[in-house]
Amino acid sequence: MDVRRLDLLRELAERGSVTAVAEATGRTPSAVSQQLKVLEREAGMPLTERSGRGLVLTSAGHALARSATDVAIALEHASALWDEFRNHPSGEVTLLTFPTVGATLLPSVLKDLAPVAGLVVRCTDLDPELAEFPDLTADYDIVLAHTMPGVLPWGGRGLRAVPLLTEPLDIGLPADHRLAGRSHVTPADLVDETWLGVPPGFPFERILHAIEQEGGKRVEVSQRFSDMRIMEAFIVAGLGIAFVPRFTSGPVAPGMVLKPIRGVASARQIVALVRPDVAERLAVRTVLDVLVARAARLEQAYGHPSRGGGDPTDL
């Protein structure tokens, strides 16, 4: 069987439609369908079947798609061994980040990697909903993702998750707020405040629900933003309070104070998500190693021992 056709089958299993596979691989849908038909003849049994106007995998197709993943891992492992033999982590690594980590962590990571000849890291940013992070690994080698402790939306997807940071989420208050002089705040202090929230489906929303449960009433969310700079501007203007990441939001804005919250778990986990075959590449492992090291240094700069850099977890 042709490895490239096996890879198309795996792409169909992950992306769900011939059209999506065609867009991702730079082919036409008819070309993808033709290659899958050739693979079916090589396999000697149906690998796809019609479902409405599209194609879905048969049980045999799913089994062969899983095998295609094993083949891809083996090929990348062989390539990585050769790179190690040459001591040369070359090639392009694509990386997707969400904004706060992109602003505080990535510049130092790319600066550290600059001396590695032949290694090119291409970065872009996006702030997707929690459930969307796993799907993005089909288009990027490394996806920086965040979630609440114990919540793993990428569980069961066969992805490798490399821990980077466990980051406290403090409460951002205007400097002249009635609670600004406190050493910490509690849910009871906060339930009557006007809140600045995140779009529905974003991780911080879970902590706000926990504050409501502990405080015994629903909170008022006046505005919702995904951009932390907008959020901080509204806090400084006295238009509400909000969660602010302790390590990755940068210097505290003038006119704003941060207070830790007690009584609810208020933290997020930041990880690097990688497909298992991609994780075999020496270039990708080199970037991951620098990400882990820089995340630890960022956390230590705030006086908190790093919990990043643990063994990767297959999910």
N, C-alpha and C positions, 0 to 999 in steps of 0.2 A: 504493500500500500504506500502511496505517495504521502510523505510527511506533510506537505502543504495542504493536501486535501483533508487529512486528519485534523489539521489546525482549523480549517473552515468548519468542520463538524463541531469542534470544540467551541468555536465562536458562536455557532448557531445555538448550542446548548446554553451559553452564557447570555447571549443578547436577545434570543427569543424570536427573531424574524430574519428572513433572508435579506430584506431591505436594510436592516441594521448592520448585518454582516457585510453587505456590499459597501455601505457607507464607510465602515471602519477599515475595510481592506482595500479600498480604492478600485473596486470592481463594479460591474453592473449586476443587478439582481439575476439576470438571465445567465451570466457567466458563473455566478455562485451556484445556481441551480444545476447547471451543466456539470460542474466539478463534483457536486454531491451525487449526481447520477452515476458518474464514472466510479466514484468511491463505492456506491452501492453494488455496481457490477463486480468490483474487485472483492467486496465482502461476501457476495453471493446471497444477500438477503436484504429486505427493505430496511433502510435506516431512518427514513422519514415517511410521513403520511400527511394527507391533507387534513386541515382543520379550519373550516370556514374558507377564507381566501388565502390562508397562509400554510406554512409547513411546520410540523412539530416532529420531534424525534420519537421513534418507536423505542421499545425497551432495549432492542439491540443497538439502536442509535445512541441511547444514553450510555450503555455499557462501553461502546467503542469511543465515545467522547471522553469518558473517564480514562480510558487507556491512552487517548491522545494527550491528555494532561501528563500522564506518566512518561510518555515519549518526549514531550517538550521539556520536562524536568531533566531527563537523562541527557538530552542534547545540550541544554544550557549548562549542566554540570560538566560535561566533557569540554565545552568551550571555556568554562571557568578554570578547569584544571590546566588547560593550555595557557590561559592568561597568567595563572599563578606561576607556571613554569617559566614564562617570559618575564614575570614580575611586572606586568603591564596591564593595569585595569583600564583599558581603552574603550571608546565608544560613547554613544549618547545615552543619557539617563533623563527621562522625562519625570517631572515631579509636580504634583498638584498640592497646593497648600490652601488653608483658609487664612483670612487676612491678618489676624493678630499674631499668629506664629510666623507668618511670612515676613512681617515687619521686624520682629525682634530676633528671630532665630536664623533665618535663611541668609542674610548678608554675611554673617560670620562663617556660616557653613561653606558658602561659595568661595569666600576668601581663603579658607583653609584648603579647599580643593584646587585652587587656581594653579599651584605648582605641579599638579599631576598632569603630565603631558599626555595628550590624546583623549582625556576625559572631558566630556562636555555635558553640563547639566542644564536642561531647559526647564524653567519654572513658570508656572502660571497660577492664578488664584481664583478661588470660587468658595462660596459659603453655602454649601448645600444643606438640605435637611438630613437628619441623622441617618435615615434609611437609605439615602442615596450614595453614601460613601463607598460601600462595597462595589457597586456597579461601575464606579469611576476607575477601578483598577484594570478594567478592560482596555482603557484608553491611555493610562499613565503607568509608568513603571513603579512609582512610589506615590501613595496618596496619604497625606497627613490628615488625620481624622481626630475628632474629639467626641467623647461620650461621658455619661455619668458612671461612676464606679458601679460595677455589677451589671451594667446594661451593655450588651454586646450585640448590636444589630447585624454584625457581620458573622455571628456564630453560625456554623454549619455550612459556610460558603467555601471552605477549603483554602482560605486566605491565611497568610502569615502576618501576625501583628507584632511589631517590635515596640515595646514600651519606651516612651520618651520622657514624659512628665506626668506627675500627679499634681495638679495645680489648684490651690485654694481659690475660691471665688468670694471676694470680699464685697461689702456693700458700699457703693459709691454715694456719698452725701455732699450736698453743698457745704462749703466751709463754715457757713453761719447757721447750719441746721441745729435744731435743738439736741440732737444726738451726737454732734460732732466732737464733744468733749469726752465721750464714753470710751473706755478701753475696748469694749465689744458691744454688740447689739444682739437682741433675741427676737424670735418671731413675734412675741407680744409687743415689742417696740415698733414693729414694722407693718403690721396688718392694716393700720389706719392711714398709712402713707400712700401717696400717689406714686405708682410704679411706672417705670419705663421697661417694657418687656421686649422679648425677641419674637420673631415670627413663629407661629404654631409649627411644631415639629422639630424645633431647635432644642439642643440639650438642656439649656438653662431653665426651660419651662417646667421641668420636673421639680426643681428645687423650689420654685415659686408655689407649686401645688403643696409641697411639704410644709412651707411656711403657713399656708392657709390652714392646713390640717392642725398644725401645732398652735396657731393663733386663734383657731376656732371661728374664722370667718373668711369670706372671700375678699381678695384685695382688688383695688381699682387699678387697672392697667390703662393709662391714658394714651400711650403711643407705643409702637413696636418698631424696632430697628435691628438690622443685622450689622450695621457699621458702628464699631465702638467709638469712633471719633464723633459721630453724631450723638451717640448716647452720652458721652462725656460733656459735650457742649450743652445738652439739655439739663444735665445734672448741675453744671456750673451756673446755669441761668435760673436754677431753683424750680424747674418744671417737673421734677420727680427724682426718684432714687432708682438704683439699678445694680445688678451684679456686674462687677468689674474683675477680670482675671488678674491675679496678683503678679505673676511673672511676665506675662506676654503682652500686657497692654501698654508697656512703656512707662516713662516718667509720669507721675501723678500730675494731672492738669492743675494749674493755678486756680484756686477757688473751689477745689474739690478735696475731700478727705476720704480715705478708705478705712473701713472698720470690719474686723472679722465677725462672723455671726456664730453664735453658739445655740445649740438646741436642735439643729438640723445639720445633716451632712451637706456641706457646700464645697464641692470640688469637682473637677473634671479630669478625665484621663486623656492624655494626648498620645496617640500611637501613630506609627507608620504602617500602612497596609500595603502588602505586596503579594502578587500571585506567586505560588510556590516555584514555578519554573523561572520567573523573573528573579526571584530571590537567589537563584544559583549563580547569577552573573557576578563576576568579580567587580565590575564597575558599580553595580547596584549595591553590593555589600560594602564597597568602599564608601559610598555616599551614606549608607545607613550607619556605619561606624562613626563617621564625623557628626551626623545628626545626634546620635546618642551622646557622644562626648560633649558637644556644644549644649545640649539640653541639660546635662548634668551641671555644667558650669553656670548656666543661667539660673538654675535652681539654687545652687550653692551661693550665688551672689546675693540671694535674699536670706541667707542663713538657714536654709533648710537642706539637709542631706538629700541627695538625689535618690529617687526611687526609679529613675529611668535606667536603661541599659541592662535590664534583665534579659533572660533568654527569650528569644522569639517564641511566640505561642502560635501553633497552627489551629485555625478556627474554621 
